[in-house]
Amino acid sequence: SGLTYGAMMCGGKQMNTETKEERFVFTQLSIDQTIKDKGAKQRLITDIGFLAHGVIKNPTANHKVLVFEKKGAGGAEIDLKDNKITTRIKPSKGCAFYGHGAYSVDGKLVYATEYDEESYVGKMTVRDAEDFSVVGEFPTHGEWPHDCQFIDEGKTVAITNGGGNIEGGAVPNVSYVEVGTGKLIEKIEFDSELINAGHLIISPKGDLAVGHAMREGLDTREAMGALSIRPKDGKFKTMVTPAAVTGAMKGETLSLCLNTDKKLVAATNPYGNPAGLITFWNYETQKYEAKLEINQPRGVAMTLDKNWWVITFGKEAPGVILVSAETNKLEEKPVMFAAASQGSHVYIHDYWAE
């Protein structure tokens, strides 16, 4: 691709400070050229019309991605070369998207998490990857399904089901589902009723990490976020020590990223004490490693060369910072630059159109 660091991609929201008018954008930013030129080298789509949550790379067309809205009707295919939306995608009748999805291994199918807007019952909708027509579906075995990751060469999908309201709603879980049949293989439920199943990430060996937000019905800023980890063939456990760290993980544990060389998972808490927190955990030993205090960190990813964490942060003035993946610490003069948006997540792509 000719890129060392990669192209950063995320959705975002901008507001006109005078008119208070909001618009939703999709940002492409070349980290390589931004560092070289000492200024953000980015391209924007300004008419996307919804807050893009997940970004999904097309395995057969490197210049195309999919984006979905969290709790909404927004979905689209984006041509990165032409910097425009090529197709709008709508959820199933009576349903809403929940922000994430995936392509099949051969790139012929698209999967997206959806939920019934009345019952909150979840399903994985299957679409043709060319015209996005619905060709099938299977249950997620829970309510409000959010994130998903396909494993076992696409034969199995792990899905987070956020669960219903804390007052009598369904219990949050992670379900492992057989893709071909929709059969439930395994369901992991949580010890605490105060947290939901938000985002997940699975290592190539099968180690699982799950970030949590507050249950529906709790305060979005003060309720406890958390992180749960299950090593391959180990016990699923929510991190409780050191208490000073886990107690500071307020609100939502938003984004997760693995450093497989170091066996680490990074987790962001935009509203963690005091003003934002990133924590690093060994996903094989389930031990705390380090933390960084950064103003409202949201997305976290790794550069293509695996040498740097890429973290989006800030609210009024969105920014990007690179953190050493060797030390997990800020440099004396860290690489930082402004961006058009910081998104809920950030993705690093190996494609950038001049």
ZAMARGU-4260 file (C-alpha; in steps of 0.2 Angstrom, whole numbers, plus 5000, padded with zeros to 4 digits):
<rodrens>
0) 5000/5000/5000 | 5015/5011/5002 | 5009/5017/5019 | 5019/5014/5035 | 5006/5020/5048
5) 4990/5019/5038 | 4974/5029/5034 | 4963/5033/5049 | 4944/5032/5046 | 4930/5036/5057
10) 4913/5044/5058 | 4909/5060/5067 | 4898/5075/5071 | 4901/5093/5068 | 4892/5108/5075
15) 4891/5126/5068 | 4895/5136/5083 | 4884/5151/5077 | 4869/5142/5071 | 4870/5126/5082
20) 4867/5116/5066 | 4874/5098/5066 | 4880/5088/5052 | 4887/5071/5051 | 4904/5067/5042
25) 4915/5053/5037 | 4934/5056/5039 | 4948/5048/5029 | 4965/5054/5036 | 4982/5049/5030
30) 4993/5047/5045 | 5009/5046/5034 | 5006/5062/5025 | 4999/5071/5040 | 5016/5068/5049
35) 5026/5072/5034 | 5017/5088/5030 | 5015/5093/5048 | 4996/5096/5045 | 4981/5085/5043
40) 4980/5077/5026 | 4961/5072/5026 | 4946/5070/5015 | 4928/5072/5021 | 4911/5066/5016
45) 4900/5079/5024 | 4882/5073/5018 | 4883/5056/5026 | 4867/5060/5037 | 4870/5049/5052
50) 4884/5046/5065 | 4894/5031/5057 | 4899/5019/5071 | 4908/5004/5064 | 4918/5004/5048
55) 4920/4988/5039 | 4933/4984/5026 | 4928/4976/5010 | 4939/4961/5008 | 4938/4960/4989
60) 4938/4979/4985 | 4951/4988/4995 | 4944/5005/4991 | 4927/5002/4998 | 4920/5001/5016
65) 4903/4999/5025 | 4897/5010/5039 | 4882/5007/5050 | 4873/5018/5063 | 4871/5014/5081
70) 4853/5012/5086 | 4847/5019/5069 | 4842/5017/5051 | 4859/5023/5044 | 4869/5012/5033
75) 4880/5015/5018 | 4894/5009/5006 | 4908/5021/5004 | 4920/5022/4989 | 4936/5029/4997
80) 4944/5033/4980 | 4929/5044/4975 | 4926/5050/4993 | 4907/5047/4991 | 4893/5036/4996
85) 4888/5024/4983 | 4874/5015/4991 | 4862/5018/5005 | 4858/5003/5015 | 4842/5001/5026
90) 4838/4990/5040 | 4825/4976/5040 | 4807/4982/5042 | 4803/4986/5060 | 4821/4985/5064
95) 4836/4997/5067 | 4855/4994/5065 | 4866/4993/5080 | 4882/5000/5073 | 4892/4984/5068
100) 4894/4970/5055 | 4906/4961/5044 | 4909/4953/5027 | 4909/4934/5024 | 4927/4927/5021
105) 4924/4926/5002 | 4917/4944/5002 | 4900/4938/4995 | 4889/4942/5010 | 4887/4956/5022
110) 4881/4953/5040 | 4874/4967/5051 | 4868/4967/5069 | 4849/4973/5070 | 4836/4973/5083
115) 4817/4974/5083 | 4812/4991/5088 | 4798/4985/5099 | 4804/4970/5107 | 4823/4973/5106
120) 4826/4955/5101 | 4842/4954/5090 | 4845/4946/5074 | 4860/4945/5062 | 4854/4950/5045
125) 4863/4943/5030 | 4864/4953/5014 | 4871/4950/4996 | 4887/4960/4995 | 4883/4967/4978
130) 4865/4974/4979 | 4863/4973/4998 | 4847/4964/4997 | 4842/4953/5012 | 4845/4935/5009
135) 4844/4928/5026 | 4845/4930/5045 | 4848/4921/5061 | 4846/4925/5079 | 4859/4933/5090
140) 4851/4925/5106 | 4849/4940/5116 | 4842/4958/5115 | 4850/4974/5108 | 4865/4965/5099
145) 4879/4977/5096 | 4897/4971/5091 | 4902/4955/5082 | 4918/4946/5076 | 4918/4931/5065
150) 4931/4917/5069 | 4934/4899/5064 | 4936/4905/5046 | 4919/4913/5046 | 4910/4897/5053
155) 4907/4905/5070 | 4902/4923/5075 | 4904/4930/5093 | 4890/4943/5096 | 4888/4955/5111
160) 4870/4956/5116 | 4868/4972/5127 | 4853/4966/5136 | 4837/4976/5140 | 4833/4989/5153
165) 4840/4986/5171 | 4822/4985/5177 | 4817/4968/5170 | 4826/4967/5154 | 4835/4953/5146
170) 4852/4948/5154 | 4867/4954/5144 | 4878/4941/5136 | 4891/4936/5123 | 4884/4923/5112
175) 4894/4911/5100 | 4883/4906/5086 | 4885/4894/5071 | 4884/4905/5056 | 4877/4891/5044
180) 4862/4886/5056 | 4860/4900/5068 | 4863/4887/5082 | 4869/4894/5099 | 4886/4886/5103
185) 4889/4895/5119 | 4882/4910/5129 | 4892/4920/5142 | 4882/4930/5155 | 4889/4942/5167
190) 4890/4942/5186 | 4885/4960/5188 | 4868/4967/5183 | 4875/4985/5182 | 4885/4982/5166
195) 4880/4977/5148 | 4889/4968/5134 | 4896/4982/5123 | 4911/4979/5112 | 4922/4963/5110
200) 4938/4958/5103 | 4945/4941/5100 | 4964/4937/5098 | 4970/4925/5084 | 4971/4911/5097
205) 4954/4914/5104 | 4957/4925/5119 | 4941/4936/5122 | 4940/4954/5129 | 4923/4963/5132
210) 4921/4981/5136 | 4905/4986/5145 | 4894/5001/5146 | 4881/5005/5159 | 4865/4996/5158
215) 4850/5005/5151 | 4842/5015/5164 | 4858/5020/5173 | 4867/5036/5172 | 4878/5037/5157
220) 4892/5046/5165 | 4893/5040/5183 | 4888/5022/5181 | 4903/5009/5181 | 4911/5004/5165
225) 4921/4988/5165 | 4932/4976/5156 | 4930/4957/5156 | 4943/4945/5149 | 4943/4926/5146
230) 4960/4919/5140 | 4959/4904/5128 | 4952/4889/5139 | 4952/4901/5154 | 4939/4908/5165
235) 4929/4923/5160 | 4932/4937/5173 | 4928/4955/5175 | 4943/4965/5180 | 4942/4972/5198
240) 4960/4976/5203 | 4968/4987/5205 | 4953/4995/5212 | 4959/5013/5210 | 4960/5009/5191
245) 4944/4999/5189 | 4935/5012/5200 | 4940/5026/5188 | 4933/5017/5173 | 4917/5027/5173
250) 4903/5027/5160 | 4907/5017/5145 | 4922/5006/5141 | 4921/5011/5123 | 4935/5005/5111
255) 4946/4990/5112 | 4962/4986/5102 | 4974/4971/5103 | 4993/4972/5103 | 4996/4953/5100
260) 5015/4955/5101 | 5013/4961/5119 | 4997/4951/5123 | 4989/4967/5128 | 4972/4974/5125
265) 4969/4993/5126 | 4952/5000/5132 | 4946/5018/5132 | 4934/5026/5144 | 4930/5044/5138
270) 4922/5049/5154 | 4934/5039/5166 | 4941/5049/5181 | 4948/5062/5181 | 4944/5067/5163
275) 4947/5052/5152 | 4956/5036/5154 | 4965/5022/5143 | 4970/5006/5152 | 4981/4992/5146
280) 4978/4974/5151 | 4987/4957/5148 | 4973/4946/5140 | 4982/4930/5144 | 4986/4933/5162
285) 4971/4945/5165 | 4983/4957/5174 | 4983/4976/5173 | 4998/4984/5164 | 4997/5002/5163
290) 4986/5018/5161 | 4986/5034/5152 | 4975/5050/5156 | 4970/5058/5140 | 4955/5070/5138
295) 4940/5060/5132 | 4949/5046/5123 | 4937/5037/5111 | 4944/5027/5097 | 4960/5016/5098
300) 4969/5006/5085 | 4986/5002/5079 | 4997/5008/5065 | 5001/4996/5051 | 5018/4994/5057
305) 5012/4989/5074 | 5023/5002/5083 | 5010/5014/5088 | 4993/5015/5096 | 4982/5028/5087
310) 4970/5036/5099 | 4957/5049/5095 | 4952/5061/5109 | 4944/5077/5114 | 4926/5084/5110
315) 4926/5102/5106 | 4942/5101/5097 | 4945/5083/5090 | 4963/5077/5090 | 4974/5061/5087
320) 4989/5056/5097 | 5001/5042/5094 | 5007/5032/5109 | 5022/5020/5108 | 5016/5002/5108
325) 5033/4997/5116 | 5031/5008/5132 | 5012/5012/5132 | 5018/5030/5137 | 5018/5047/5129
330) 5033/5053/5121 | 5041/5069/5129 | 5035/5077/5113 | 5021/5066/5107 | 5015/5066/5089
335) 4998/5075/5089 | 4987/5083/5076 | 4970/5089/5074 | 4956/5080/5064 | 4939/5083/5058
340) 4931/5071/5070 | 4935/5058/5083 | 4921/5045/5081 | 4916/5032/5093 | 4929/5021/5086
345) 4944/5023/5074 | 4950/5011/5061 | 4967/5010/5052 | 4966/5005/5033 | 4980/5001/5021
350) 4971/5011/5007 | 4973/5030/5004 | 4968/5038/4988 | 4978/5053/4982
</rodrens>
